[in-house]
Amino acid sequence: MTESPGILMTLVAFALVLGPLVFLHELGHYVAGRAFGVKADAFSIGFGREIAGFTDRRGTRWKFGWLPLGGYVRFSGDMNPAGQPDAEWLAMPADERARTFQSKPVWQRAIIVAAGPVTNFLIAIVIFAGLATLYGVNKTPSVVGVVAPQSPAAEAGLRPGDRITAMGGRPMTTFTDLAEYTTLRPGETVSLWVQRGGGDLKRKVTLSTLVERDRFGNEYRRGQLGIGPGTPVYKRVNIVQAPVEGVRMVGSTLRSMIDGLGQIITGRRPVDELGGPIRIAGLAGQQLAMGPVELVFFIALISINLGFINLLPVPMLDGGHLFFYAVEAVRRRPVGPQVMEWAFRGGLAVLLALFVFVTFNDLGAFGLWHGIAGLIG
């Protein structure tokens, strides 16, 4: 029997996860803009009609929109989605124009735009660093402790005491490295580099597929080699080491995300694994039901996701702006307004199509389509 955290807990958890992350992402843009003397006209959490807000002494309107699925900071003079100077911008008084986003050199604009995703990564680093300090880090070496009978490892001739130094050309230091690599590759054939005694061995192995279902009914496909560790080794880190460990964990998570996305693009993983706001809300409720530590860890993962997605070179996202700033820096002049306009229209169409697609996936994950099919049948 599967458990459900309930609609109220799901909504509360979703607000606890997305609200602060969106606020801090936009705050990163805002702080960087302030540092370079750019005035912010509006800072919004959520989209659509304002339901509450206030105006500070600098003239920035801080507000909440009725649709809590994101947010934005609008800098002075930012009168079109592409952030391009136009006739209205040129008509502004010189002192006001000097405080607009468009008046700043390209390197300052790039820093302001990049500050949002960077803030997301910093949030995750702080969370991971805190967890590493409080609970320690799994440093169990990548040495085989046990080999499951009739497993891929057994078929490859692995033995207890073997040290796996690399998989698929990627160095392996800890058992966590092995788990992260194999989990994402069910059914794939990979190369193993193994140290045994004083010699080195190379083996080819096809990972098995383990299908698991958690207490909430979520089903996961995991790759499995069929080995277990020796004696687990956990090390607590001090405050000086913690940020380094946080950076390492963020880098490892990003690498796993890129691996997963690459597998979906190449067809090695099903596209229905892509999720959107509805699935995030459901998972947030489940993590809250499991406990505060699990929810905080989930917040770190979502923060990394937000940072990564926003850096994709798609117009309308931060990465799209950064791409055009890079082109501007190379060409020594901005991309033409018409090119920018069509690029941002195309980017908006891509994002809308992706939103519809992941929402369709989310509803399917919650069983809506099976329910409708059952009613029709």
Contacts in CASP RR format, 6 or more apart in sequence:
PFRMAT RR
TARGET T0000
AUTHOR 0000-0000-0000
METHOD contacts of the structure
MODEL  1
MTESPGILMTLVAFALVLGPLVFLHELGHYVAGRAFGVKADAFSIGFGRE
IAGFTDRRGTRWKFGWLPLGGYVRFSGDMNPAGQPDAEWLAMPADERART
FQSKPVWQRAIIVAAGPVTNFLIAIVIFAGLATLYGVNKTPSVVGVVAPQ
SPAAEAGLRPGDRITAMGGRPMTTFTDLAEYTTLRPGETVSLWVQRGGGD
LKRKVTLSTLVERDRFGNEYRRGQLGIGPGTPVYKRVNIVQAPVEGVRMV
GSTLRSMIDGLGQIITGRRPVDELGGPIRIAGLAGQQLAMGPVELVFFIA
LISINLGFINLLPVPMLDGGHLFFYAVEAVRRRPVGPQVMEWAFRGGLAV
LLALFVFVTFNDLGAFGLWHGIAGLIG
2 215 0 8 1.000
2 216 0 8 1.000
2 217 0 8 1.000
3 215 0 8 1.000
3 216 0 8 1.000
3 289 0 8 1.000
4 216 0 8 1.000
5 13 0 8 1.000
5 216 0 8 1.000
5 282 0 8 1.000
5 285 0 8 1.000
5 286 0 8 1.000
5 288 0 8 1.000
5 289 0 8 1.000
6 285 0 8 1.000
9 285 0 8 1.000
9 288 0 8 1.000
9 289 0 8 1.000
10 281 0 8 1.000
10 282 0 8 1.000
10 284 0 8 1.000
10 285 0 8 1.000
11 281 0 8 1.000
12 285 0 8 1.000
12 288 0 8 1.000
13 281 0 8 1.000
13 282 0 8 1.000
13 284 0 8 1.000
13 285 0 8 1.000
13 287 0 8 1.000
13 288 0 8 1.000
13 295 0 8 1.000
14 277 0 8 1.000
14 280 0 8 1.000
14 281 0 8 1.000
14 282 0 8 1.000
14 284 0 8 1.000
14 285 0 8 1.000
15 68 0 8 1.000
16 284 0 8 1.000
16 288 0 8 1.000
16 295 0 8 1.000
16 299 0 8 1.000
17 280 0 8 1.000
17 284 0 8 1.000
17 295 0 8 1.000
17 298 0 8 1.000
17 299 0 8 1.000
17 302 0 8 1.000
18 68 0 8 1.000
18 69 0 8 1.000
18 70 0 8 1.000
18 277 0 8 1.000
18 280 0 8 1.000
18 284 0 8 1.000
18 302 0 8 1.000
19 45 0 8 1.000
19 68 0 8 1.000
19 70 0 8 1.000
20 299 0 8 1.000
21 120 0 8 1.000
21 123 0 8 1.000
21 299 0 8 1.000
21 302 0 8 1.000
21 303 0 8 1.000
21 306 0 8 1.000
22 45 0 8 1.000
22 46 0 8 1.000
22 70 0 8 1.000
22 71 0 8 1.000
22 306 0 8 1.000
23 45 0 8 1.000
24 119 0 8 1.000
24 120 0 8 1.000
24 123 0 8 1.000
25 116 0 8 1.000
25 117 0 8 1.000
25 119 0 8 1.000
25 120 0 8 1.000
25 306 0 8 1.000
25 307 0 8 1.000
25 310 0 8 1.000
26 43 0 8 1.000
26 44 0 8 1.000
26 45 0 8 1.000
26 71 0 8 1.000
26 72 0 8 1.000
26 73 0 8 1.000
26 116 0 8 1.000
27 119 0 8 1.000
28 115 0 8 1.000
28 116 0 8 1.000
28 118 0 8 1.000
28 119 0 8 1.000
29 73 0 8 1.000
29 112 0 8 1.000
29 113 0 8 1.000
29 115 0 8 1.000
29 116 0 8 1.000
30 40 0 8 1.000
30 43 0 8 1.000
30 73 0 8 1.000
31 115 0 8 1.000
32 111 0 8 1.000
32 112 0 8 1.000
32 115 0 8 1.000
32 116 0 8 1.000
33 40 0 8 1.000
33 75 0 8 1.000
33 101 0 8 1.000
33 112 0 8 1.000
33 115 0 8 1.000
34 40 0 8 1.000
36 104 0 8 1.000
36 108 0 8 1.000
36 111 0 8 1.000
36 112 0 8 1.000
37 99 0 8 1.000
38 75 0 8 1.000
38 76 0 8 1.000
38 99 0 8 1.000
38 100 0 8 1.000
38 101 0 8 1.000
38 104 0 8 1.000
38 112 0 8 1.000
39 58 0 8 1.000
39 59 0 8 1.000
39 60 0 8 1.000
39 75 0 8 1.000
39 76 0 8 1.000
39 99 0 8 1.000
39 100 0 8 1.000
40 58 0 8 1.000
40 60 0 8 1.000
40 73 0 8 1.000
40 74 0 8 1.000
40 75 0 8 1.000
40 76 0 8 1.000
41 59 0 8 1.000
41 60 0 8 1.000
41 61 0 8 1.000
41 74 0 8 1.000
41 75 0 8 1.000
41 76 0 8 1.000
41 77 0 8 1.000
41 78 0 8 1.000
42 60 0 8 1.000
42 61 0 8 1.000
42 62 0 8 1.000
42 63 0 8 1.000
42 72 0 8 1.000
42 73 0 8 1.000
42 74 0 8 1.000
43 60 0 8 1.000
43 61 0 8 1.000
43 62 0 8 1.000
43 63 0 8 1.000
43 72 0 8 1.000
43 73 0 8 1.000
43 74 0 8 1.000
44 50 0 8 1.000
44 62 0 8 1.000
44 63 0 8 1.000
44 64 0 8 1.000
44 65 0 8 1.000
44 71 0 8 1.000
44 72 0 8 1.000
44 73 0 8 1.000
44 74 0 8 1.000
45 63 0 8 1.000
45 64 0 8 1.000
45 65 0 8 1.000
45 68 0 8 1.000
45 70 0 8 1.000
45 71 0 8 1.000
46 64 0 8 1.000
46 65 0 8 1.000
46 66 0 8 1.000
46 67 0 8 1.000
46 68 0 8 1.000
46 69 0 8 1.000
46 70 0 8 1.000
46 71 0 8 1.000
46 72 0 8 1.000
47 65 0 8 1.000
47 66 0 8 1.000
47 67 0 8 1.000
47 69 0 8 1.000
47 70 0 8 1.000
47 71 0 8 1.000
47 72 0 8 1.000
48 65 0 8 1.000
48 66 0 8 1.000
48 67 0 8 1.000
49 65 0 8 1.000
49 66 0 8 1.000
50 63 0 8 1.000
50 64 0 8 1.000
50 65 0 8 1.000
50 66 0 8 1.000
51 64 0 8 1.000
51 65 0 8 1.000
51 66 0 8 1.000
52 63 0 8 1.000
52 64 0 8 1.000
53 61 0 8 1.000
53 62 0 8 1.000
53 63 0 8 1.000
53 64 0 8 1.000
54 61 0 8 1.000
54 62 0 8 1.000
54 63 0 8 1.000
55 61 0 8 1.000
55 62 0 8 1.000
56 62 0 8 1.000
69 277 0 8 1.000
75 100 0 8 1.000
75 101 0 8 1.000
75 112 0 8 1.000
76 96 0 8 1.000
76 99 0 8 1.000
76 100 0 8 1.000
76 101 0 8 1.000
77 88 0 8 1.000
77 89 0 8 1.000
77 92 0 8 1.000
77 97 0 8 1.000
77 100 0 8 1.000
77 101 0 8 1.000
77 102 0 8 1.000
78 100 0 8 1.000
78 101 0 8 1.000
78 102 0 8 1.000
79 86 0 8 1.000
79 88 0 8 1.000
79 89 0 8 1.000
80 86 0 8 1.000
80 341 0 8 1.000
81 316 0 8 1.000
81 344 0 8 1.000
81 348 0 8 1.000
82 315 0 8 1.000
82 337 0 8 1.000
82 340 0 8 1.000
82 341 0 8 1.000
82 343 0 8 1.000
82 344 0 8 1.000
83 101 0 8 1.000
83 102 0 8 1.000
83 340 0 8 1.000
84 102 0 8 1.000
84 334 0 8 1.000
84 336 0 8 1.000
84 337 0 8 1.000
84 340 0 8 1.000
85 102 0 8 1.000
86 337 0 8 1.000
89 97 0 8 1.000
89 100 0 8 1.000
89 102 0 8 1.000
90 97 0 8 1.000
92 100 0 8 1.000
97 103 0 8 1.000
101 109 0 8 1.000
101 112 0 8 1.000
104 112 0 8 1.000
106 325 0 8 1.000
106 328 0 8 1.000
106 329 0 8 1.000
107 329 0 8 1.000
109 321 0 8 1.000
109 325 0 8 1.000
110 322 0 8 1.000
110 325 0 8 1.000
110 326 0 8 1.000
113 318 0 8 1.000
113 319 0 8 1.000
113 321 0 8 1.000
113 322 0 8 1.000
113 325 0 8 1.000
114 311 0 8 1.000
114 318 0 8 1.000
114 322 0 8 1.000
116 307 0 8 1.000
116 310 0 8 1.000
116 318 0 8 1.000
117 306 0 8 1.000
117 307 0 8 1.000
117 308 0 8 1.000
117 310 0 8 1.000
117 311 0 8 1.000
117 318 0 8 1.000
117 319 0 8 1.000
120 303 0 8 1.000
120 304 0 8 1.000
120 306 0 8 1.000
120 307 0 8 1.000
120 310 0 8 1.000
121 250 0 8 1.000
121 303 0 8 1.000
121 304 0 8 1.000
121 307 0 8 1.000
123 299 0 8 1.000
123 300 0 8 1.000
123 303 0 8 1.000
124 246 0 8 1.000
124 249 0 8 1.000
124 250 0 8 1.000
124 253 0 8 1.000
124 300 0 8 1.000
124 301 0 8 1.000
124 303 0 8 1.000
124 304 0 8 1.000
125 243 0 8 1.000
125 246 0 8 1.000
125 247 0 8 1.000
125 249 0 8 1.000
125 250 0 8 1.000
127 296 0 8 1.000
127 297 0 8 1.000
127 299 0 8 1.000
127 300 0 8 1.000
127 303 0 8 1.000
128 245 0 8 1.000
128 246 0 8 1.000
128 249 0 8 1.000
128 250 0 8 1.000
128 300 0 8 1.000
129 242 0 8 1.000
129 243 0 8 1.000
129 245 0 8 1.000
129 246 0 8 1.000
130 242 0 8 1.000
131 293 0 8 1.000
131 296 0 8 1.000
131 297 0 8 1.000
132 236 0 8 1.000
132 237 0 8 1.000
132 241 0 8 1.000
132 242 0 8 1.000
132 245 0 8 1.000
132 246 0 8 1.000
132 249 0 8 1.000
133 236 0 8 1.000
133 237 0 8 1.000
133 238 0 8 1.000
133 239 0 8 1.000
133 242 0 8 1.000
135 236 0 8 1.000
136 234 0 8 1.000
136 235 0 8 1.000
136 236 0 8 1.000
136 237 0 8 1.000
137 234 0 8 1.000
137 235 0 8 1.000
137 236 0 8 1.000
137 237 0 8 1.000
137 245 0 8 1.000
138 174 0 8 1.000
138 175 0 8 1.000
138 176 0 8 1.000
138 232 0 8 1.000
138 233 0 8 1.000
138 234 0 8 1.000
139 174 0 8 1.000
139 233 0 8 1.000
139 234 0 8 1.000
139 235 0 8 1.000
140 174 0 8 1.000
140 175 0 8 1.000
140 176 0 8 1.000
140 229 0 8 1.000
140 230 0 8 1.000
140 231 0 8 1.000
140 232 0 8 1.000
140 233 0 8 1.000
140 234 0 8 1.000
141 163 0 8 1.000
141 173 0 8 1.000
141 174 0 8 1.000
141 175 0 8 1.000
141 233 0 8 1.000
142 163 0 8 1.000
142 164 0 8 1.000
142 165 0 8 1.000
142 172 0 8 1.000
142 173 0 8 1.000
142 174 0 8 1.000
142 175 0 8 1.000
142 177 0 8 1.000
142 178 0 8 1.000
143 161 0 8 1.000
143 162 0 8 1.000
143 163 0 8 1.000
143 164 0 8 1.000
143 175 0 8 1.000
143 229 0 8 1.000
143 230 0 8 1.000
144 153 0 8 1.000
144 158 0 8 1.000
144 159 0 8 1.000
144 160 0 8 1.000
144 161 0 8 1.000
144 162 0 8 1.000
144 163 0 8 1.000
144 164 0 8 1.000
144 227 0 8 1.000
144 228 0 8 1.000
144 230 0 8 1.000
145 160 0 8 1.000
145 161 0 8 1.000
145 227 0 8 1.000
145 228 0 8 1.000
145 229 0 8 1.000
145 230 0 8 1.000
146 160 0 8 1.000
146 227 0 8 1.000
146 228 0 8 1.000
146 230 0 8 1.000
147 153 0 8 1.000
147 154 0 8 1.000
147 157 0 8 1.000
147 158 0 8 1.000
147 159 0 8 1.000
147 160 0 8 1.000
147 226 0 8 1.000
147 227 0 8 1.000
147 228 0 8 1.000
148 154 0 8 1.000
148 226 0 8 1.000
148 227 0 8 1.000
148 228 0 8 1.000
151 208 0 8 1.000
151 224 0 8 1.000
151 225 0 8 1.000
151 226 0 8 1.000
151 227 0 8 1.000
152 205 0 8 1.000
152 206 0 8 1.000
152 207 0 8 1.000
152 208 0 8 1.000
152 224 0 8 1.000
152 225 0 8 1.000
152 226 0 8 1.000
153 205 0 8 1.000
153 225 0 8 1.000
153 226 0 8 1.000
153 227 0 8 1.000
154 226 0 8 1.000
155 205 0 8 1.000
156 192 0 8 1.000
156 203 0 8 1.000
156 204 0 8 1.000
156 205 0 8 1.000
157 203 0 8 1.000
158 192 0 8 1.000
158 194 0 8 1.000
158 203 0 8 1.000
158 227 0 8 1.000
159 196 0 8 1.000
161 196 0 8 1.000
162 194 0 8 1.000
162 195 0 8 1.000
162 196 0 8 1.000
162 201 0 8 1.000
163 194 0 8 1.000
163 195 0 8 1.000
163 196 0 8 1.000
164 172 0 8 1.000
164 178 0 8 1.000
164 192 0 8 1.000
164 193 0 8 1.000
164 194 0 8 1.000
165 171 0 8 1.000
165 172 0 8 1.000
165 193 0 8 1.000
165 194 0 8 1.000
165 195 0 8 1.000
165 200 0 8 1.000
166 172 0 8 1.000
166 191 0 8 1.000
166 192 0 8 1.000
166 193 0 8 1.000
167 178 0 8 1.000
167 181 0 8 1.000
167 182 0 8 1.000
167 190 0 8 1.000
167 191 0 8 1.000
167 192 0 8 1.000
167 193 0 8 1.000
168 181 0 8 1.000
168 190 0 8 1.000
168 191 0 8 1.000
168 192 0 8 1.000
169 191 0 8 1.000
169 193 0 8 1.000
170 177 0 8 1.000
170 181 0 8 1.000
171 177 0 8 1.000
172 178 0 8 1.000
172 181 0 8 1.000
175 228 0 8 1.000
175 229 0 8 1.000
178 225 0 8 1.000
178 227 0 8 1.000
180 252 0 8 1.000
180 256 0 8 1.000
181 190 0 8 1.000
182 207 0 8 1.000
182 222 0 8 1.000
182 223 0 8 1.000
182 224 0 8 1.000
182 225 0 8 1.000
183 222 0 8 1.000
183 223 0 8 1.000
184 223 0 8 1.000
184 256 0 8 1.000
184 259 0 8 1.000
184 260 0 8 1.000
184 263 0 8 1.000
185 207 0 8 1.000
185 223 0 8 1.000
185 263 0 8 1.000
186 207 0 8 1.000
186 208 0 8 1.000
186 209 0 8 1.000
186 210 0 8 1.000
186 221 0 8 1.000
186 222 0 8 1.000
186 223 0 8 1.000
186 224 0 8 1.000
187 206 0 8 1.000
187 207 0 8 1.000
187 208 0 8 1.000
187 209 0 8 1.000
187 223 0 8 1.000
188 206 0 8 1.000
188 207 0 8 1.000
188 223 0 8 1.000
188 268 0 8 1.000
189 204 0 8 1.000
189 205 0 8 1.000
189 206 0 8 1.000
189 207 0 8 1.000
190 204 0 8 1.000
190 205 0 8 1.000
190 207 0 8 1.000
191 202 0 8 1.000
191 203 0 8 1.000
191 204 0 8 1.000
191 205 0 8 1.000
192 201 0 8 1.000
192 202 0 8 1.000
192 203 0 8 1.000
192 204 0 8 1.000
192 205 0 8 1.000
193 200 0 8 1.000
193 201 0 8 1.000
193 202 0 8 1.000
194 200 0 8 1.000
194 201 0 8 1.000
194 202 0 8 1.000
194 203 0 8 1.000
195 201 0 8 1.000
205 225 0 8 1.000
207 223 0 8 1.000
207 224 0 8 1.000
207 225 0 8 1.000
208 223 0 8 1.000
208 224 0 8 1.000
208 225 0 8 1.000
208 226 0 8 1.000
209 221 0 8 1.000
209 222 0 8 1.000
209 223 0 8 1.000
209 224 0 8 1.000
210 221 0 8 1.000
210 222 0 8 1.000
210 223 0 8 1.000
210 224 0 8 1.000
211 219 0 8 1.000
211 220 0 8 1.000
211 221 0 8 1.000
211 222 0 8 1.000
212 219 0 8 1.000
212 220 0 8 1.000
212 222 0 8 1.000
213 219 0 8 1.000
213 220 0 8 1.000
214 220 0 8 1.000
214 286 0 8 1.000
216 286 0 8 1.000
218 283 0 8 1.000
218 286 0 8 1.000
237 245 0 8 1.000
250 304 0 8 1.000
253 301 0 8 1.000
253 304 0 8 1.000
254 304 0 8 1.000
254 308 0 8 1.000
257 304 0 8 1.000
257 305 0 8 1.000
257 308 0 8 1.000
260 269 0 8 1.000
262 268 0 8 1.000
263 269 0 8 1.000
264 270 0 8 1.000
264 271 0 8 1.000
264 273 0 8 1.000
264 274 0 8 1.000
271 357 0 8 1.000
271 361 0 8 1.000
272 361 0 8 1.000
272 364 0 8 1.000
272 365 0 8 1.000
273 361 0 8 1.000
274 357 0 8 1.000
274 358 0 8 1.000
274 361 0 8 1.000
275 358 0 8 1.000
275 361 0 8 1.000
275 362 0 8 1.000
275 365 0 8 1.000
276 355 0 8 1.000
276 358 0 8 1.000
276 359 0 8 1.000
276 361 0 8 1.000
276 362 0 8 1.000
277 359 0 8 1.000
277 362 0 8 1.000
278 359 0 8 1.000
278 362 0 8 1.000
278 363 0 8 1.000
278 366 0 8 1.000
279 358 0 8 1.000
279 361 0 8 1.000
279 362 0 8 1.000
279 365 0 8 1.000
280 302 0 8 1.000
283 298 0 8 1.000
284 295 0 8 1.000
284 298 0 8 1.000
284 302 0 8 1.000
287 294 0 8 1.000
287 295 0 8 1.000
287 297 0 8 1.000
287 298 0 8 1.000
288 294 0 8 1.000
288 295 0 8 1.000
309 317 0 8 1.000
310 317 0 8 1.000
310 318 0 8 1.000
310 319 0 8 1.000
311 317 0 8 1.000
311 318 0 8 1.000
311 319 0 8 1.000
311 322 0 8 1.000
312 319 0 8 1.000
312 320 0 8 1.000
313 319 0 8 1.000
313 320 0 8 1.000
313 322 0 8 1.000
313 323 0 8 1.000
314 320 0 8 1.000
314 347 0 8 1.000
314 350 0 8 1.000
314 351 0 8 1.000
315 321 0 8 1.000
315 324 0 8 1.000
315 340 0 8 1.000
315 343 0 8 1.000
315 344 0 8 1.000
315 346 0 8 1.000
315 347 0 8 1.000
315 348 0 8 1.000
316 344 0 8 1.000
316 347 0 8 1.000
316 348 0 8 1.000
316 351 0 8 1.000
317 351 0 8 1.000
324 334 0 8 1.000
324 335 0 8 1.000
324 340 0 8 1.000
324 343 0 8 1.000
327 335 0 8 1.000
328 334 0 8 1.000
328 335 0 8 1.000
334 340 0 8 1.000
335 343 0 8 1.000
363 369 0 8 1.000
364 370 0 8 1.000
END
